Amino acid sequence: MRIEAPPSMVQLATEALMRMLLSGRLRPGDRVVENQLTQELGVSRPPLREAMRVLEQQGLITQLPRRGAFVTQLTLHDIYEILTLRRELGRMAVDLGVPVREPARLQRCHAALDRHGTCARGGDWLGMLEEAVEFHSSVIGLSGHQRLEDAYRSIQLQMLLCMGMNRQARASDESLVDDSNRHRRLLEVIESGSPEAVHRELATHGDMTFLDGIEERVGGHSPESLAWLKRIREGDS
């Protein structure tokens, strides 16, 4: 049995900041005050600053000269880039990894999905979002292509914000358990061994609900992002 190393203070601080972003305790445009956060999170300045650098590298925190750190507002162009990159990475992973050749890779998917279901049944929607990211990372991992998974990991925190917005948009029509069942259905299709079937399932997996009226809620419109939205609404993502 492999013994996992305990999470570092930087990792714990990063996760705590992400939960504050997802829960709305830190909102786009809010200033990130170090003194307040060190007391609230019970961490010293060095791990907190490193955690903030992690989020800054992901584009979720912006450092402004002589003003400090602020939570970044994702623009429509940001969302367009995140979701289209995720889609292409996912397609490549499915083409390389389905049918699954290594049982251990599939076990990783089942383990993430089991944790996802536990969070859903317990009403822990933030934990469920985090496990959804891990589940989708494990799907990418079916490819056996480490650089592909690294590329996916590079946008996972931004993807988590998009998934958080989508979860809130779907909350009135889909329970947490229904959400978990939707992910389980995806894994069942993966286990069927047909890449084409997995592509079809992913196309309707449900990560686009929050895009309804999104251009009225965020700025940063670009010709590319508006053309992409039009294609989605015409049924050609």
N, C-alpha and C positions, 0 to 999 in steps of 0.2 A: 504494500500500500504506500502510495506517495504522500508525504506530509507536505502540505502547502505552507509556505511562509506566511506569517501574519501580515496584514496590511500595514503599510508605513503610515506615519502621521500625515505625510503629504497626500497619500491616496485617500485617507479618511477625510482630510480637509477638503479635497477636491469633490468627493462624494457629497459632503455636507453642503458645499456651495451649490452643487448641481440640484440638490433637493430644494434648496431655497429658491433657485430659479424656477424649477418646475412647479412648486407650490404657489408661486406668486409672491413670496415674501421678499424676494428681490425682483423688481420689475425692470423692463427695458428703460434705460435712462436714469435709473437710480444710481447714486454714488455708492461705491463699495468702500466702507469706512473700516480701516484695519483695526483701530482701537476697539471699536464696537464688536467686531467679529472675533477677535482673539478672546474677549471675555465671554461672548455668547457660545463659542464653539469649544472653549477650553483648550486652545492651542497657542503656542508661542508664535511670534512673528515669522521666523524662518520658514516653517512648513506652510503657513498661511500664504506667504508671498510666493512660494513655489507653486502652490495650488492655483493662485491667481495667474501665475505665468502659464500654467497648463491651459487654463480657460482663455487666456489672452491668445495663445497659439492657435486655439480652436476658433478664435474670432468671437467669443462670447463675452469677453471683457475688453474694454478699450481704455488705454492709458492716454490721458491728455496732459500735455506739458503744463505745469503749474496749477492744474486743476484736480488731478488725481485719477482714480480708476472709476469707470462707469460700466454698467451693464449695457451691452450692445443690443440694438434693435435689429433683428434679422430683417433684411429687405426682401422684396419679392424676387429680386435677382439672386440673392443668397439662397432662398428656398428652391428656386429653379435649379441652381447648380447642385445643391445637396441631393435633391431627389432624382435628378437625371443621372448623377454620378452613381448613386446607390443602385438605380435600376440597371445600369450597364455592368456594374460589378456583380450584381446578383445574377444577371443573365450569363455572364462568363463563368461564374461559380457553378451554376446548374449544368451548363454544357460540359464542364470538366468533371463534375462530381456526381452526376446522376446518370445511370444507376450507381449506387454507393458500393465501393470496392473494399473499404476498410470498415469493419464493424465498429471499431472504437470511435470513429468519427460520428457514426449514427448514435452511439451511446451518449456522446457529448450533447447531441441535439435533444435526446430524451431527458437527460439530466437538467438541462436549462428549461425545458418545457415543464418538467415536474415542479421546479421551483416557481415558475411563472404561475402554474395552477394553484400552488399553495398560497401565493400572494393574492391571487384573485379570490379564492374562497375566504381568505382572511380580511378582505376589503382593503388591502394595502396597494392602492393604485400606483403609488410612487415606486414601491418595490417591484410591482408588476412591469412597469415601464423599463426599469433597469434590467429585469430578466428577459424582457422582450428583445432588448438590444443584444443580450448575450445569446439568446436563441437564434436571432438572425445572423450574428457573428458565427455561430456554430454551423449554420447553413452554408455560409461562405466557406467555412473550414472544410466542408465536404469535398471541396476541390483539391485539397492537398497542396495548395499553392500558397506558400507563406507570404509572398509579396502581395498577392491579391488580398489576403486577409489583413495585412498591414495597411494597405490602402483603405480598406473598409474601416479599420480601427481609427484611421486618421480623421474621419468625419463622424465618429460615433457619438460624441457629445452634442454636435450640431444636430445629428439625426435624432438624438434623444429629445431635444427641444421640439422638433417637428412632430415626433410621436406623442409628446405631451399635449401639444395643441390638438392633434388629431383625436386623442383619447377624450379630451374635454368636449370636442365637437360631436363625438359619437355617444357620449354618456347617456343622453336621453333615449337613445334607440337601441343601445347594446350594453348589457350588464358586463361586469368584469369577468364573470364566468363565461358568458357568451364570447367575449374577447379571447379568453383562453381556449375555448373550443375551436374558434376560428384558426388559431395557431396550430392546434392539434390536427385539424383537418389538413393544413398545409403539410405537416410532417407525414401524415398518412399518404398523401399524394406523392411525396418524395419517396416513400418506401415502395410505392408501386413500380418505381424504376423507369418512368417515362419522362424524359426532359421536357417534351412538348406539353405534357399534362401539368408539370410544375410551372412552366412559363404561363400557361393559361390561368392557373390558380393564383400566381403572384400578381397577374394583371388585374385581378379583382379582389386582392387581399384586404384592401380597405385603408390604405395609407393616404388617401386623397380627400377624405371628407372635409378636412379643415380648410381646403382650398376654396370652398364655396364662399364667394364674396371676399376672398383674401385681399384682392387689390384695393378694397376700401379700408382695410384695417392696417396695412403696412405700406411704407413708401418704397423708394428704390426701384420703380418700374423701369424696365429696359425693353427694347424691341424683342430681344430673345425670350425674356420671361413672359411677355404678353402673348407672343406667338405660341409659346409652349402651353400657356393656360387655355388658349383657344383650341389647340389640338386636343387637350384633355377633355374639354367640354363637348367636343365633337366626337369623342369616343376613340381618339387615336393618340394614346399616350406615348 
